[in-house]
Amino acid sequence: MELSGIKICIENRIRLTLIMKKIGIFTAGGDSPGMNACIRAVVRTAIYKGVEVIGINRGYNGLVENDFVELDS
C-alpha cells in the first residue's frame, strides 16, 4: 500500500516497516558551524540507503516557492 511516498510493508509477525523514498533538507539560514558536515552526513547516509535527497534553497522561502535541487554525495 502506498501512502504519500511512504511504502508500508507488513511482515508475518505484524511488524510494520516504513520505507522512505525521499527526504528534504533545509536550514533557516544564518551562521551555524558544523551544519555543512551534518548535512553532508545525512545526504551520504540517505543515498547509501537508497533514499533520494532534495535540498531546499533559501530556507522557508525556497520551500514555499519550490526552489529545490537534488543533492548527491
Secondary structure, DSSP 8 states (H G I E B T S, - for coil): -EETTEEEEE-TT--EEEEE-EEEE----S--TTHHHHHHHHHHHHHHTT-EEEEETTHHHHHHTT-EEEE--
